[in-house]
């Protein structure tokens, strides 16, 4: 007997010749045979059908008897997915200097020479910056030092850490620190300070020595790879294993050698990588011809190396691909990831904000990069301004108004809207419009192609692969997970 039911809002796409993918507003997904999908839409499912039971369990349909309960559960899941908005603002990036001892071909920050100290943040500015940071209502505050090379203005880092810790005696927030450094000139004294104050180190590694040194040129005529290798070992000795987290930049130089890059990461003892495409800012624009590649090339390389990483895990090497993990967390759990580019409304200014060396405040690092290219549109104010004026001003309101994928053209009809987000700064750079144009957006095309592949892997339902994915999401050792199951 056909059951009386109400269909709840969902998006869909024909995934292959025989299957439809459905995603509801809470981010729950389900694969249906096309015939079952047709019966579902035509209100012809019977209560005894397995398809009916699965759709009801995941809140794609409801009956008159339990409609109110179902809607309450959907609302709870949606609130959980949007919880990042209430944690406003947790990541605070400080550009303590634009000086750098490297001259990277793809430098997004458009760094300056070592002697140009006029691009250093001074103590008065950093003190005002820290005071501004502690006006955030978030209980979780992470301060991330950027550059240039931030260690070139070490005294300002030290003073700001001490100032933040003093203020936190009264604020009692969950306070953390990160320094993003190329590790060219880090000292044991600096590392001991980092250990004492629980400061994490983030650095860059583009693969083997040949690949790394190709684009990360040192201004002081030494191998940036050799310096990274030497100083990361020292950092690990002082900070402990995992004390340094490397970040990969993919260019035309290494895009076809990503398996070699992963081998280098594993050899050096690192257990994760973030496969991120090149951002079109700063020197990456100037050197586009020698660095850039198409979206199709990036996704093809991504698929190949993701398969390689999965096989490494199956053979006993625990290694995580972080961009895939962000998507998996959004697909398989109701929780927000905190990653700015995959939030709706955009996390720019809401989840993260950046304070420039001169005291100007921007909603995202890319907005600060855009300013270095001559366009200061996204400047929200300065550290001399009132907090409410900066974070309640027109810039952030415009970002929110133009970055809700649920109401954006094309995005509003996309099956992947619950897993994706809006990159308003990239949209503005490419189109001078915060909402942008999805039909020719590289950001949109890349994420759609990657999500297609992730859902392809989920549809295969390979037990080992799914266990590996869950080990990434939960940050547990895959080997331990296997032992528990056995």
C-alpha positions in Angstrom: 0.0 0.0 0.0 1.3 3.5 -1.0 2.1 5.5 2.2 0.8 9.0 2.7 4.0 11.2 3.1 5.3 14.7 2.6 8.5 15.3 0.6 10.9 17.6 2.5 13.3 20.0 0.6 16.3 18.5 -1.1 18.6 18.9 -4.0 19.6 16.2 -6.5 21.7 15.2 -9.5 21.8 12.2 -11.7 25.0 10.7 -10.6 25.4 8.1 -13.3 23.2 6.2 -15.7 21.5 4.3 -12.9 21.8 6.4 -9.8 20.5 9.7 -8.4 22.3 11.5 -5.5 20.0 13.4 -3.1 21.1 15.9 -0.4 18.7 17.6 2.0 19.0 20.9 3.9 20.7 19.2 6.8 23.4 17.8 4.6 22.2 14.2 4.8 22.8 12.4 1.5 21.4 9.2 -0.1 22.0 7.4 -3.4 18.8 6.1 -5.0 18.3 3.9 -8.1 16.6 6.1 -10.7 13.4 4.1 -10.6 13.1 4.5 -6.9 13.8 8.2 -7.2 11.0 8.5 -9.7 8.6 6.6 -7.4 9.6 8.8 -4.5 8.9 12.0 -6.4 5.6 10.7 -7.7 4.5 9.8 -4.1 4.4 6.1 -5.0 6.6 4.6 -2.3 5.2 1.9 -0.1 5.9 1.9 3.7 7.5 -1.5 3.4 10.0 -0.4 0.8 13.6 -0.3 2.0 13.9 3.0 0.0 11.1 4.5 2.0 12.7 3.6 5.3 16.0 5.0 4.3 14.5 8.3 3.1 12.4 8.6 6.3 15.4 7.9 8.5 17.4 10.6 6.8 14.6 13.2 6.8 13.8 13.3 3.1 10.2 12.6 3.8 7.8 12.7 6.8 4.3 11.6 7.6 1.5 13.5 9.3 2.1 11.6 12.6 5.8 12.7 13.0 6.0 15.9 10.9 6.7 18.1 13.9 9.4 15.9 15.4 11.1 15.5 12.0 11.2 19.3 11.4 12.6 19.8 14.9 15.4 17.3 14.2 16.1 18.9 10.8 16.3 22.3 12.4 18.7 21.0 15.1 21.0 19.6 12.4 20.9 22.8 10.5 21.7 24.9 13.6 24.7 22.6 14.3 25.9 23.1 10.7 25.7 26.9 11.1 27.2 26.9 14.6 30.4 28.6 13.4 28.4 31.9 13.2 28.0 32.0 17.0 31.7 31.5 17.5 32.4 34.9 16.1 35.4 35.5 15.5 38.0 32.9 16.6 41.0 33.1 14.2 42.9 36.3 14.3 45.9 36.7 12.0 48.5 39.4 12.6 50.9 40.5 9.8 53.9 41.6 11.9 56.1 42.4 8.9 56.1 42.2 5.1 59.9 41.7 5.1 61.0 38.2 4.0 64.2 36.3 3.5 62.6 34.4 0.7 61.5 35.6 -2.7 58.9 33.0 -3.7 57.7 33.0 -7.2 54.1 32.5 -6.0 54.3 34.8 -2.9 50.7 35.9 -2.3 51.7 38.5 0.2 54.0 40.5 -2.2 56.8 40.5 0.4 59.5 43.1 0.5 63.3 43.2 1.0 65.0 42.4 4.3 66.0 46.0 4.9 62.6 47.7 4.4 61.7 48.0 8.1 59.0 50.6 7.3 56.8 47.5 6.7 57.2 46.2 10.3 54.3 46.4 12.8 55.3 48.6 15.8 54.5 47.9 19.5 51.7 50.5 19.8 49.9 48.9 16.8 50.3 45.3 18.0 49.1 46.4 21.5 45.9 47.9 20.0 45.6 44.8 17.8 45.6 42.4 20.8 43.1 44.7 22.6 40.8 44.5 19.6 41.2 40.7 19.4 40.0 40.3 23.0 36.8 42.2 22.3 35.7 39.2 20.2 32.8 37.4 21.8 34.2 34.0 20.9 35.4 31.8 23.8 38.1 30.3 21.4 40.9 32.7 20.3 43.7 31.6 18.1 46.3 34.2 17.1 48.3 33.4 14.0 51.4 35.4 13.1 52.1 35.9 9.4 54.3 37.9 7.1 56.5 38.2 5.0 58.6 36.2 7.4 57.2 37.0 10.9 60.3 35.9 12.8 62.1 39.0 11.3 60.0 41.0 13.8 60.4 38.6 16.6 60.2 41.2 19.5 56.7 42.2 18.4 55.6 38.5 18.4 57.0 38.1 21.9 55.4 41.2 23.3 52.0 40.4 21.7 52.1 36.8 23.1 52.8 38.2 26.6 50.2 40.9 26.2 47.5 38.3 25.1 48.3 36.0 27.9 48.0 38.8 30.4 44.6 39.9 29.0 43.5 36.3 29.1 44.0 36.1 32.8 40.8 38.1 33.0 39.1 37.0 29.8 39.7 33.3 30.5 39.3 32.2 26.8 40.8 29.2 25.1 43.9 30.9 23.8 46.3 29.5 21.2 49.1 30.8 19.0 50.6 29.8 15.6 53.6 31.2 13.8 53.7 30.8 10.0 57.4 30.8 9.1 59.6 29.5 6.4 62.0 28.3 9.1 65.0 29.9 7.4 66.3 31.6 10.5 64.5 30.3 13.6 66.7 30.0 16.7 66.7 27.7 19.7 65.8 30.7 21.9 62.7 31.3 19.8 61.8 27.7 19.8 62.1 27.5 23.6 59.8 30.5 23.9 57.3 28.7 21.6 57.5 25.6 23.8 57.0 27.6 27.0 53.9 29.4 25.5 52.5 26.5 23.6 53.0 28.2 20.2 52.5 26.0 17.1 54.7 26.3 14.1 53.3 26.2 10.5 55.7 26.2 7.6 55.9 25.4 3.9 57.2 22.3 2.0 56.7 21.9 -1.7 58.3 18.5 -2.0 61.8 17.3 -2.7 64.8 19.7 -2.6 64.6 20.2 -6.3 60.9 21.0 -6.2 61.0 23.1 -3.1 63.9 25.3 -4.1 62.6 25.8 -7.6 59.9 28.4 -6.5 60.9 29.2 -2.9 64.0 31.2 -3.7 66.1 32.5 -0.8 67.2 36.1 -0.7 70.3 35.1 1.2 71.7 32.7 -1.4 71.2 29.4 0.4 68.8 26.5 -0.2 65.5 27.2 1.5 64.9 23.4 1.5 68.2 22.7 3.4 67.3 25.5 6.0 63.8 24.0 6.4 65.2 20.5 6.9 67.8 21.5 9.4 65.5 23.8 11.4 62.4 21.6 11.4 64.5 18.8 13.0 65.7 21.3 15.7 62.0 22.4 16.2 60.9 18.8 16.6 63.7 18.2 19.2 62.5 21.1 21.2 58.7 21.1 20.5 58.2 17.4 20.2 57.0 15.3 17.3 54.4 17.2 15.3 55.8 20.5 16.4 56.0 21.7 12.7 53.1 21.5 10.3 54.1 21.9 6.6 51.8 23.5 3.9 52.1 22.6 0.3 51.7 25.0 -2.6 50.9 23.3 -5.9 52.3 24.9 -9.0 53.1 23.8 -12.6 56.4 22.6 -11.2 55.1 19.9 -8.9 51.5 19.3 -10.0 52.5 16.2 -12.0 54.9 15.0 -9.3 52.6 14.9 -6.3 53.2 11.3 -5.5 56.9 12.2 -5.1 55.8 15.1 -2.9 53.8 12.7 -0.7 56.8 10.4 -0.5 58.9 13.3 0.7 56.4 14.2 3.4 56.3 10.6 4.6 60.1 10.3 4.5 60.4 13.4 6.7 57.9 12.1 9.2 54.9 14.3 8.3 51.4 12.6 8.4 49.2 15.0 6.4 49.0 17.3 3.4 46.6 20.0 2.2 46.1 19.8 -1.5 45.4 23.4 -2.3 45.2 25.0 -5.7 47.3 28.1 -6.5 45.7 31.4 -5.4 45.7 34.3 -8.0 47.3 37.0 -5.8 50.6 38.8 -5.6 53.6 37.2 -7.4 51.4 34.3 -8.4 49.7 36.7 -10.9 53.1 38.1 -12.1 54.4 34.6 -12.7 51.2 33.0 -13.9 52.6 31.7 -17.1 55.3 29.6 -15.3 53.1 28.6 -12.3 49.5 28.2 -13.2 47.4 25.3 -14.6 43.8 24.6 -15.4 41.1 23.5 -13.0 40.9 20.2 -15.0 44.7 19.6 -14.5 44.4 20.3 -10.8 41.5 17.9 -10.3 43.2 15.2 -12.3 46.3 15.5 -10.2 44.1 15.6 -7.0 42.3 12.3 -7.9 45.6 10.6 -8.7 47.3 11.5 -5.5 44.2 11.0 -3.3 44.1 7.4 -4.7 47.8 7.1 -3.9 47.3 8.4 -0.3 44.4 5.9 0.2 46.6 3.1 -0.9 49.4 4.3 1.5 46.9 4.1 4.3 45.8 0.6 3.3 49.4 -0.6 3.3 50.0 0.7 6.9 51.2 4.3 6.4 48.8 6.7 8.3 48.6 9.8 6.2 45.7 12.4 5.9 44.6 14.6 3.0 43.2 17.6 4.7 41.0 19.2 1.9 39.2 15.9 1.4 38.8 15.6 5.2 37.1 19.0 5.3 34.5 17.8 2.7 34.1 14.4 4.4 33.4 16.1 7.7 30.7 18.2 6.1 29.2 15.2 4.3 29.3 12.6 7.0 28.8 14.7 10.1 26.5 17.7 10.9 29.4 19.8 12.3 31.0 22.9 10.9 34.6 22.7 9.9 35.6 26.3 10.5 37.3 26.5 7.1 36.4 29.9 5.7 36.0 29.0 2.1 33.5 26.2 2.8 31.1 28.3 4.9 27.7 29.9 4.1 27.7 32.8 4.8 31.4 33.2 4.1 33.6 32.8 7.1 35.6 35.9 6.0 35.4 38.3 9.0 33.1 35.9 10.8 35.4 33.0 11.5 38.7 34.7 10.7 40.1 38.2 10.3 43.6 39.7 9.6 45.3 42.7 11.0 47.9 44.3 8.7 51.3 45.6 9.9 49.9 49.2 9.5 46.8 48.5 11.7 44.3 48.1 8.9 41.8 45.2 9.3 40.7 42.8 6.6 38.1 40.0 6.6 40.6 37.5 5.1 44.2 37.0 4.1 43.2 37.2 0.4 41.6 40.6 1.0 44.9 41.8 2.5 46.7 40.4 -0.5 44.3 42.2 -2.8 45.2 45.4 -1.0 48.9 44.8 -1.8 47.8 44.6 -5.4 46.3 48.1 -5.2 42.7 47.5 -4.3 41.7 48.4 -0.7 38.0 47.7 -1.1 37.8 45.1 1.8 39.5 47.3 4.4 37.0 47.1 7.4 38.7 49.8 9.4 41.8 50.0 11.7 42.8 49.0 15.2 42.1 52.6 16.2 38.4 52.3 15.4 35.6 51.1 17.6 35.1 47.3 17.5 31.4 47.5 16.6 32.2 49.9 13.8 34.7 47.4 12.3 32.8 44.2 12.8 29.4 45.6 12.3 30.3 47.8 9.4 29.2 47.8 5.7 32.1 45.6 4.5 31.2 42.6 6.6 27.5 43.1 6.1 28.0 43.1 2.3 30.1 39.9 2.6 27.3 38.2 4.5 24.6 39.5 2.1 26.5 38.2 -0.9 27.7 34.8 0.4 24.7 32.7 1.5 24.8 29.9 -1.1 21.2 29.0 -0.2 20.1 32.2 -2.0 22.9 32.7 -4.6 22.1 32.1 -8.3 23.2 28.6 -9.4 24.4 27.7 -5.9 20.8 27.7 -4.7 20.0 24.8 -7.1 23.3 22.9 -6.6 23.1 19.5 -4.9 26.4 20.3 -3.1 25.3 23.6 -1.5 25.4 22.2 2.0 29.0 21.2 1.7 30.4 24.3 -0.2 30.7 28.0 0.5 31.4 31.3 -1.2 34.8 32.9 -1.8 33.7 36.6 -2.0 37.2 38.0 -2.3 38.0 35.7 -5.2 34.7 36.6 -6.8 35.5 40.3 -6.4 39.0 39.9 -7.9 37.7 38.1 -10.9 34.4 39.9 -11.6 34.3 43.1 -9.3 31.1 41.6 -7.9 31.0 40.0 -4.4 28.6 37.3 -5.6 30.5 36.5 -8.8 29.5 34.3 -11.7 29.4 30.6 -11.0 29.2 29.6 -14.7 32.8 30.6 -15.2 34.1 30.3 -11.6 37.2 28.2 -11.2 36.4 27.9 -7.5 32.9 26.5 -8.2 34.2 24.1 -10.9 37.0 22.8 -8.8 34.8 22.1 -5.8 32.1 20.4 -7.9 34.6 18.1 -9.6 36.2 17.2 -6.3 32.8 16.5 -4.6 31.8 14.4 -7.6 34.9 12.3 -7.0 34.4 12.1 -3.2 30.8 10.9 -3.7 32.0 8.4 -6.3 34.3 6.9 -3.7 31.5 6.9 -1.1 29.2 5.2 -3.6 31.8 2.4 -4.1 31.2 1.6 -0.4 34.6 0.0 0.0 34.9 -0.9 3.6 38.7 -0.1 3.9 38.3 3.3 2.2 35.4 4.3 4.4 37.3 3.3 7.5 40.3 5.4 6.3 37.9 8.4 5.7 36.5 8.0 9.2 40.1 7.8 10.7 40.8 11.2 9.0 37.6 12.8 10.3 38.2 11.6 13.9 42.0 12.0 13.7 42.5 8.4 14.8 45.1 6.0 13.7 43.7 3.8 10.9 45.6 0.8 12.2 43.9 1.2 15.7 40.5 1.5 14.0 41.1 -1.8 12.2 42.2 -3.5 15.4 39.0 -2.3 17.2 36.8 -3.7 14.4 38.5 -7.0 14.5 
